[in-house]
Amino acid sequence: MLEKINSPDDLKKLKEDQLPTLALEMRKFLIDTISRVGGHFAANLGVVELAIALHYCFDSPRDKILWDVGHQSYPHKILTGRKNLMDTIRQHGGISGFPSIFESEHDVVTAGHAGSSMATAAGLAIARDRSGEDFFVVPVIGDGSMTSGIALEGLNQIGYMETDIIVVLNDNRMSISPNVGAFSEYTHRIMKTELYKNIRRDVTKLLEIAPKLGIEELAFQIKEHAKLIGTPGLLFEKLGYNYLGPVDGHNIPELLEAINRAKGIRGPVFMHVFTEKGKGYIFAEEDRPAFHGVEPFNKLNGKKLSPDSKKTYTKVFAETLISLAQKDDKIIGITAAMPDGTGLAEFKKNFPDRFFDVGIAEQYAVQFGVGLARLGYKPVVAIYSTFLQRAFDQLIQEVALMKLPVVFAMDRGGLVGEDGPTHHGVFDLSYLRCIPNFTIMAPKDEEELKNMLYTALNNRSGPTAIRYPRGCVVGIDASEKFQNIPLGKAEVLREGSDIVLLGVGPMVYMLLDLAEKLKAEGISATVINARFIKPIDPLIGKVIDKVGKALIMEENVILGGFGSAILEHLNVFAKKIKIQDIKLKGIPDTFIMHGNTQKLKEELGLCLNQLYNEVKLLLGSVTSKKNIHRIINT
């Protein structure tokens, strides 16, 4: 049956009683496909019936169905003509793992971060009304998105606007990990009680027998039922919504009935749908966080096809934080709905009373750290680089302005690969560098990460950000002892006289390899591990000015990034070097699409042989040999 579905129009040709069979086929297709290529898994298994029902009842793309977060849009993609492209999802040159307006007319917006659908839907609805058009606007929000501030702002505004919007809450009690907060508890109580359905059933029966009861008896019975004022959905009704639910998100007839009823109601509708994340695949049902996003795996046993052989930077961070927290009870771990992704799940096991998951609420996470820091605690906000930018105002107005010693452990710094432009952490060095009082570090390996975290927690002069990449560590033998790194002090790894190779983060090891390759041709290179993006070590400017040529490399946008910082530094302190003698390598002024990280780096010219060619071009012919040993050691 699925083979014949290439558009919502094809779907509508099926009879209603055929839809459950289609759902089974789609779920099997997802399991077969994602087990081969990887991707977001459990959330998509949970919305199969919901996606079918929405596209069966609405007329996409005329009607606007918005998938919040976007990682639960795979069934939507299958139903809108991309079934035969699912083998390429998140692959280099393939389709995106998120909705994309550049990919399909059925994707209303490009979305990867949580909570945005409500505000977008409000804008679409007002534009529709002012243009005199007539179509449905349906934001589908879930996977913890309702804990985010922008979603609650949208919930508030839509209820006040009184325009026609059908909000669908896909409530699976999860984000990546279990949901937190009062809102989640409220909706969870709705799921656990049959009160709402029982009251609706009883009132219906009362109305059916009303002629036999008489008006006084009917009034008395209604009054008695009204005492049960705590019925589920009351919160949403008070906010201005017509509440429909709870609806079983895996019961297609019930979904169709609820959606068609919602279509006939004027004003904002809140349709509350309960689904099960990982539905239909036993291993995902038993461990939903582990199957949120997956690499290729054996579908028969749920095991990865290629188990990790090395530790990740995330793991090293978590182990280091636990070790330091054992000796310092002032250390507090904070995450915004990412305990597993940031490594803080292990911290929670060791220090449950010092761990706080605040939900998808990055602004709150940072502001929460402000309060802790003001009273002498040492908050560590563990967060993905791409998500920290959601709290930019708090970084400036609350943290940096007061010089508060909040530590930001920025995971997934740089290119993250398959998740693409909504998740690459390539802006952080630029947006943090412009904020006064911040110290910004990037470790070249696991030992430096350990020592930077130790240094950051001892730095009480202001906020510190430590930026490290996704993936496995270099694999060096790290010392168990901690060493404090002097603030702003770079590390000269190799001395040479023809060119300076300057970098931050693990790419420094590529620069060492590049120096060896150049040595074979008689070219002598100085290699510097900057370690600090802010403040800049004055030694760097002295060495570059003396040598006269430099290649500066970063996995960040060039605009306003580390290379820009060096140019600004040289503009003040350099005496001889010319701008044409410096080459900046990094992310250009464009959004980088999804794909294998190595392939993306090749496209961007950030691989060894490409850098070698850049250096040869920059040097032209080498005629001078300068002695810079004295400069480095003064």
C-alpha positions in Angstrom: 0.0 0.0 0.0 2.8 2.4 0.9 4.3 2.0 -2.6 1.4 3.8 -4.1 1.6 6.8 -1.8 3.7 9.7 -3.3 1.5 12.6 -2.2 -1.3 13.6 0.1 -3.7 13.2 -2.8 -2.7 9.5 -3.1 -3.3 9.1 0.6 -6.8 10.5 0.3 -7.7 7.8 -2.2 -7.5 5.2 0.6 -10.5 4.2 2.7 -10.4 5.0 6.3 -10.2 1.4 7.3 -7.0 1.0 5.2 -5.1 3.6 7.1 -4.1 1.4 10.1 -2.5 -1.0 7.6 -0.6 1.9 6.0 0.6 2.9 9.4 2.1 -0.5 10.0 3.8 -0.4 6.6 5.2 3.1 7.3 6.6 2.1 10.7 8.3 -1.0 9.1 9.7 1.2 6.4 11.1 3.7 9.0 12.7 0.8 11.0 14.3 -0.7 7.8 15.5 2.7 6.5 16.8 4.4 9.7 18.5 1.2 10.9 20.6 1.4 7.6 21.3 5.1 7.4 20.8 6.5 10.9 18.8 9.5 11.9 16.2 10.6 14.3 14.3 7.5 15.1 12.1 7.1 18.2 10.2 10.4 17.8 9.3 9.5 14.2 8.0 6.1 15.2 5.6 7.9 17.6 4.0 10.2 15.0 3.2 7.8 12.2 -0.6 7.7 12.8 -0.7 11.4 13.6 1.0 12.3 10.3 -1.3 10.0 8.3 -4.4 11.5 10.0 -3.3 15.1 9.5 -2.5 14.7 5.8 -5.7 12.7 5.3 -7.9 15.5 6.8 -6.0 18.6 5.6 -5.0 19.8 2.2 -1.3 20.3 2.2 0.4 22.5 0.9 -2.7 24.8 0.8 -3.2 24.1 4.5 -0.1 24.8 6.5 1.1 22.0 8.7 4.2 23.0 10.7 6.3 20.4 12.4 8.0 22.0 15.4 11.5 20.9 16.2 11.4 19.1 12.8 13.2 15.9 13.8 9.7 14.2 14.0 8.9 15.1 10.3 10.0 11.8 8.7 6.5 10.4 8.3 5.5 13.8 6.8 8.3 13.5 4.3 7.3 10.0 3.3 3.7 11.1 2.7 4.7 14.2 0.7 6.7 12.6 -2.1 10.1 11.9 -0.5 9.7 8.2 0.3 12.2 7.2 -2.3 14.8 9.7 -1.0 14.7 8.5 2.6 17.8 6.4 2.1 19.6 9.8 1.6 18.3 11.5 4.7 20.9 13.5 6.4 23.5 12.3 3.9 25.8 14.5 1.9 23.7 15.8 -1.0 20.6 14.0 0.3 17.4 15.3 1.9 17.5 17.1 5.2 16.5 15.5 8.5 14.4 18.5 9.2 11.7 20.4 7.3 13.2 22.6 4.6 11.5 25.1 2.4 14.2 24.5 -0.2 13.2 20.8 -0.4 9.4 20.7 -0.6 6.4 23.0 -0.9 4.8 20.9 1.9 7.5 22.2 4.3 6.2 25.5 5.5 9.4 26.6 7.3 12.9 25.3 7.8 12.9 24.3 11.5 15.4 22.6 13.7 15.2 24.3 17.1 12.3 23.8 19.5 9.3 25.9 20.1 9.1 28.2 17.1 6.0 26.8 15.4 3.4 28.6 17.6 4.7 32.1 16.8 5.1 31.2 13.1 1.6 29.8 13.0 0.3 33.1 14.5 2.0 35.1 11.8 0.7 32.8 9.0 -2.9 33.0 10.4 -2.8 36.8 10.6 -1.4 37.0 7.1 -4.2 34.7 5.9 -6.9 36.7 7.5 -5.6 40.0 6.2 -5.4 38.6 2.7 -8.9 37.3 2.8 -7.7 33.7 2.3 -9.2 30.5 3.7 -6.9 27.7 4.8 -6.0 25.9 8.0 -2.9 26.6 10.0 -1.8 23.6 12.1 1.3 23.8 14.3 2.3 20.3 15.6 4.4 20.8 18.7 5.9 18.2 21.0 9.0 16.4 22.2 9.3 18.8 25.1 8.9 22.0 23.0 6.2 23.3 25.3 8.7 23.8 28.0 10.4 26.5 25.9 9.7 30.2 26.5 8.9 31.0 22.9 6.3 28.2 22.7 4.6 29.4 25.9 4.6 33.0 24.5 3.0 31.7 21.3 0.4 29.7 23.4 -0.5 32.9 25.2 -0.7 35.1 22.1 -2.8 32.7 20.0 -5.4 32.3 22.7 -5.6 36.1 22.9 -5.8 36.6 19.1 -9.0 34.5 18.7 -8.1 33.6 15.1 -8.5 30.1 13.6 -5.4 28.0 14.5 -5.5 24.3 15.4 -2.6 23.6 17.8 -1.7 19.9 18.0 0.3 18.9 21.0 2.1 15.7 20.4 2.5 14.7 24.0 4.9 11.8 24.4 6.2 12.9 27.8 9.7 13.2 26.4 12.0 15.7 24.8 15.2 13.7 24.1 15.0 12.7 27.8 11.8 12.7 30.0 10.1 16.1 30.2 10.4 18.3 33.2 8.4 21.1 34.8 4.9 21.9 35.9 3.5 22.0 32.4 4.6 18.5 31.7 3.2 17.3 35.0 -0.1 19.0 34.2 -0.5 17.2 30.8 0.7 14.0 32.3 -2.1 14.1 34.8 -4.5 14.4 31.9 -3.1 11.2 30.5 -3.4 9.3 33.8 -7.0 10.2 34.5 -10.2 9.1 32.8 -12.0 12.0 34.5 -12.4 14.2 31.5 -13.8 11.4 29.3 -16.1 10.2 32.1 -17.5 13.7 32.6 -18.1 14.2 28.9 -19.8 10.8 28.7 -22.0 11.6 31.7 -23.0 15.0 30.5 -23.9 13.5 27.1 -26.1 10.9 28.9 -27.8 13.7 31.0 -28.7 15.6 27.8 -30.1 12.5 26.3 -32.5 11.9 29.2 -33.2 15.6 29.9 -36.9 15.4 28.9 -37.5 12.7 31.5 -35.6 14.5 34.4 -37.4 17.8 34.4 -35.6 21.2 34.4 -34.8 21.2 38.2 -33.3 17.7 38.3 -31.3 18.5 35.1 -29.9 21.7 36.7 -29.0 19.8 39.9 -27.1 17.1 38.0 -25.2 19.6 35.9 -24.3 21.5 39.0 -23.0 18.3 40.6 -20.8 17.7 37.6 -19.6 21.3 37.5 -18.0 20.7 40.9 -15.4 18.6 39.1 -14.0 21.9 37.8 -10.5 20.5 37.7 -11.1 18.7 34.5 -8.2 18.2 32.1 -7.9 21.0 29.5 -9.2 23.7 31.8 -5.9 25.5 31.6 -6.1 25.7 27.8 -9.7 26.8 27.9 -8.8 29.6 30.3 -6.2 30.7 27.9 -8.8 31.1 25.2 -8.7 27.7 23.4 -11.3 25.1 22.6 -9.8 22.0 24.1 -10.1 18.7 22.4 -8.7 15.6 24.1 -7.1 13.6 25.3 -6.8 11.8 22.0 -5.1 8.5 21.5 -2.4 9.3 18.9 -2.2 5.7 17.7 -5.9 5.3 17.1 -6.6 6.6 13.6 -10.4 6.6 13.8 -10.2 8.7 17.0 -7.6 11.0 15.4 -9.8 11.6 12.3 -12.8 12.3 14.5 -10.9 14.8 16.6 -9.3 16.6 13.6 -12.6 16.9 11.7 -14.2 18.2 14.8 -11.4 20.8 15.2 -11.9 21.9 11.6 -15.4 22.9 12.4 -14.6 25.1 15.4 -14.1 28.8 15.1 -11.2 30.3 17.0 -8.1 28.7 18.4 -8.3 24.9 19.1 -5.9 23.0 21.3 -5.9 19.3 20.3 -4.1 17.2 22.9 -2.7 14.0 21.4 -0.9 11.3 23.4 1.7 9.3 21.6 4.4 6.8 22.5 7.9 7.7 21.5 9.5 4.6 19.9 6.1 3.0 19.1 6.4 -0.3 17.4 10.1 -1.1 18.0 10.6 -2.8 21.3 14.2 -1.6 21.9 13.2 2.0 21.3 10.1 1.6 23.6 12.4 0.3 26.4 15.1 3.0 26.0 13.7 6.1 24.3 16.6 8.4 25.0 19.1 6.0 23.4 17.0 5.7 20.3 16.2 9.4 19.9 19.0 9.8 17.3 20.8 6.8 16.1 23.7 5.7 13.9 23.2 2.6 11.7 22.2 -0.4 13.8 21.2 -4.0 13.7 17.4 -3.8 13.7 17.2 -7.4 15.1 18.9 -6.5 18.4 19.1 -2.7 18.4 23.0 -2.7 18.6 25.2 -0.2 16.8 26.9 -1.6 13.7 30.1 0.3 14.6 30.5 0.7 18.4 32.6 3.7 19.5 36.3 2.7 20.0 37.4 5.9 21.7 36.0 8.2 24.4 34.2 11.3 23.2 34.8 14.8 24.3 31.4 14.7 26.0 32.5 11.7 28.1 35.8 13.3 29.1 33.9 16.5 30.1 31.4 14.5 32.2 34.1 12.4 33.9 36.2 15.6 34.7 33.2 17.4 36.1 32.3 14.5 38.4 35.9 14.3 39.6 36.0 18.0 40.4 32.6 17.9 42.0 33.7 15.2 44.4 36.1 17.7 45.9 33.9 20.8 45.6 30.2 20.8 46.7 29.7 24.2 45.2 29.7 22.8 41.6 26.2 22.6 40.1 25.4 20.9 36.8 22.7 22.5 34.6 21.3 21.3 31.3 18.5 22.4 29.0 16.8 19.0 28.2 20.0 17.4 27.2 21.3 15.3 30.1 22.4 12.4 27.8 23.7 14.5 25.0 25.9 16.7 27.2 27.1 13.9 29.5 25.3 15.3 32.6 23.3 12.1 33.0 26.3 10.6 34.7 26.7 13.6 36.8 23.1 13.2 37.9 23.7 9.7 39.0 26.6 10.9 41.3 25.1 14.1 42.5 21.3 14.1 42.0 20.8 17.1 44.3 23.3 19.1 42.3 21.9 18.4 38.9 19.2 20.5 37.3 17.4 19.8 34.0 15.4 22.9 33.2 13.8 21.6 30.0 14.1 23.2 26.6 14.6 26.6 28.2 18.1 27.9 27.4 17.4 31.4 28.6 16.2 30.0 31.9 19.3 27.7 32.2 21.7 30.7 31.9 19.6 32.9 34.2 19.4 30.1 36.7 23.2 30.0 36.7 23.2 33.7 37.5 21.3 33.2 40.7 23.6 30.4 41.8 26.8 32.3 40.9 25.6 35.4 42.9 25.6 33.4 46.1 29.0 31.8 45.6 28.1 28.6 43.8 29.9 27.3 40.6 27.3 26.7 38.0 28.3 24.7 34.9 25.9 25.1 32.0 26.4 22.2 29.7 24.9 23.0 26.4 25.3 22.5 22.7 26.8 25.5 20.9 23.8 25.9 18.6 21.4 26.1 21.5 23.5 28.6 23.6 22.8 31.3 21.0 19.1 31.2 22.1 20.2 32.8 25.4 22.4 35.6 23.9 20.7 38.4 25.9 21.3 36.6 29.2 24.9 36.1 28.3 25.3 39.9 27.9 22.9 41.5 30.3 23.0 39.1 33.2 26.2 37.1 33.1 28.9 39.3 31.6 27.7 42.7 32.8 28.0 41.4 36.4 31.2 39.5 35.7 29.6 36.4 37.2 31.8 33.2 37.2 29.4 31.0 35.2 31.1 28.2 33.2 29.6 27.3 29.8 30.6 23.9 28.6 29.8 24.3 24.9 29.5 20.8 23.3 29.2 20.3 19.5 31.4 23.3 18.7 32.2 23.5 15.0 30.7 21.3 12.2 28.3 18.6 13.5 27.7 16.8 10.3 24.4 15.2 9.5 22.1 17.6 11.4 23.1 20.4 9.1 22.7 24.2 9.2 20.3 24.4 12.2 22.8 22.5 14.4 26.3 23.4 13.2 28.1 25.2 16.1 30.0 27.6 13.9 28.9 31.0 15.3 29.8 30.7 19.0 33.3 32.2 18.8 32.0 35.2 17.0 28.9 35.9 19.2 30.8 35.3 22.4 34.0 37.2 21.5 32.1 40.5 21.2 30.9 40.3 24.8 33.1 42.0 27.4 34.5 40.1 30.4 34.2 36.7 28.8 37.1 34.2 28.7 36.8 31.8 25.8 38.9 28.6 25.5 39.1 25.7 23.0 41.1 22.5 23.9 43.2 20.7 21.3 42.7 17.4 23.0 41.2 15.6 26.0 43.9 16.5 28.5 43.6 20.2 27.6 39.8 19.9 28.1 40.3 18.5 31.6 42.7 21.3 32.5 40.5 24.0 30.9 37.5 22.9 33.0 39.7 22.9 36.1 40.9 26.4 35.2 37.5 27.7 34.4 36.1 26.6 37.8 39.0 28.4 39.5 38.5 31.6 37.5 36.3 33.8 39.7 36.9 37.0 37.7 34.1 36.4 35.2 32.3 34.0 32.9 34.2 31.3 31.0 33.2 29.4 27.9 34.9 26.1 26.9 34.2 25.0 23.3 34.8 21.4 22.2 33.6 19.3 19.2 31.3 16.4 18.7 33.0 13.1 18.4 35.9 11.1 19.6 39.0 12.5 21.4 42.5 12.5 19.9 43.5 9.5 22.0 46.5 10.8 23.9 47.6 9.5 27.4 46.2 12.2 29.6 47.6 12.9 33.0 45.3 12.3 36.0 46.6 15.5 37.7 45.0 18.8 36.9 47.0 21.8 35.9 45.9 25.4 35.9 46.4 27.1 32.5 47.4 30.8 32.7 44.6 32.8 31.3 45.3 34.0 27.8 48.5 32.0 27.4 49.0 30.3 24.1 51.2 27.2 23.5 54.0 27.1 21.0 54.2 23.5 19.8 56.8 23.9 17.1 59.3 26.6 16.1 59.9 27.6 12.5 60.9 30.7 10.5 58.9 30.7 7.2 55.3 30.7 8.3 53.1 30.6 11.4 50.4 28.0 11.5 47.9 29.1 14.1 44.8 27.3 15.3 42.4 26.5 18.1 40.8 23.2 19.1 41.7 19.7 17.8 42.5 21.0 14.3 45.9 22.0 15.8 47.0 18.4 15.3 46.3 18.9 11.6 48.6 21.9 11.6 51.3 19.8 13.2 50.9 17.3 10.4 51.0 20.2 7.9 54.2 21.4 9.4 55.8 17.9 8.9 54.6 17.9 5.2 56.1 21.3 4.7 59.3 20.3 6.3 59.8 17.7 3.6 60.1 20.5 1.1 62.4 22.6 3.3 59.7 24.9 4.6 60.0 25.7 8.3 56.8 26.4 10.2 55.9 27.6 13.7 52.8 25.9 15.1 50.9 27.7 17.8 47.9 26.3 19.8 46.1 29.5 20.7 44.1 27.8 23.5 42.3 31.1 24.1 40.1 33.0 21.7 39.8 35.7 24.3 42.0 37.1 25.6 44.6 36.8 22.9 48.2 36.1 23.9 50.4 39.1 22.8 53.1 36.5 21.9 51.0 35.5 18.9 51.2 38.9 17.4 54.9 39.2 18.0 55.7 35.9 16.3 53.5 36.5 13.3 54.9 40.0 12.8 58.4 38.6 13.0 57.9 35.7 10.7 55.8 37.7 8.2 53.5 34.9 7.0 50.6 33.2 8.7 47.8 30.7 8.1 45.1 31.0 10.8 42.6 28.2 11.0 39.3 27.8 12.9 36.1 25.7 12.6 33.9 28.9 13.1 32.6 31.5 10.7 35.5 33.7 9.6 33.3 36.9 10.1 34.0 38.0 13.6 35.8 34.8 14.6 39.2 33.8 15.9 41.0 34.9 12.7 39.3 38.3 12.9 40.5 38.6 16.5 44.1 38.0 15.4 43.8 40.6 12.6 42.4 43.1 15.1 45.3 42.3 17.5 47.8 42.7 14.7 46.3 46.0 13.6 47.2 47.4 17.0 50.5 45.7 17.8 52.1 44.6 14.4 54.8 46.8 12.8 55.7 45.0 9.6 53.3 42.4 8.4 50.9 43.1 5.6 47.3 41.8 5.3 48.0 39.9 2.1 50.6 37.8 4.0 47.8 36.3 6.2 45.4 33.6 5.2 42.2 33.0 7.2 40.7 29.5 6.9 37.3 28.7 8.4 33.6 28.8 7.6 32.6 31.2 4.8 29.7 33.6 5.0 27.1 31.0 4.1 25.0 28.3 5.8 26.7 24.9 5.6 24.4 22.0 4.7 24.2 18.5 6.2 26.5 15.6 5.5 29.5 13.7 6.7 31.8 16.0 8.5 34.9 15.0 6.6 33.2 15.7 3.3 32.0 19.1 4.5 35.6 20.0 5.5 36.8 18.9 2.1 34.2 21.2 0.4 35.4 24.1 2.7 39.1 23.5 2.0 39.8 22.6 5.6 41.7 19.3 5.0 45.5 18.7 5.0 46.3 18.7 1.3 44.1 21.8 0.7 45.9 23.6 3.5 49.2 22.6 2.1 48.3 24.2 -1.2 47.2 27.3 0.5 50.5 27.6 2.3 52.5 27.1 -0.9 50.4 29.8 -2.6 50.9 32.1 0.3 54.6 31.6 0.5 55.4 31.7 -3.2 59.2 31.2 -3.0 60.9 31.0 0.4 64.1 33.0 0.3 64.6 34.0 4.0 65.3 32.1 7.2 64.6 34.1 10.3 65.5 33.2 13.8 62.4 33.5 15.9 63.7 31.5 18.9 64.5 34.7 20.8 61.0 36.1 20.2 59.2 33.0 21.4 61.2 32.8 24.6 61.0 36.5 25.6 
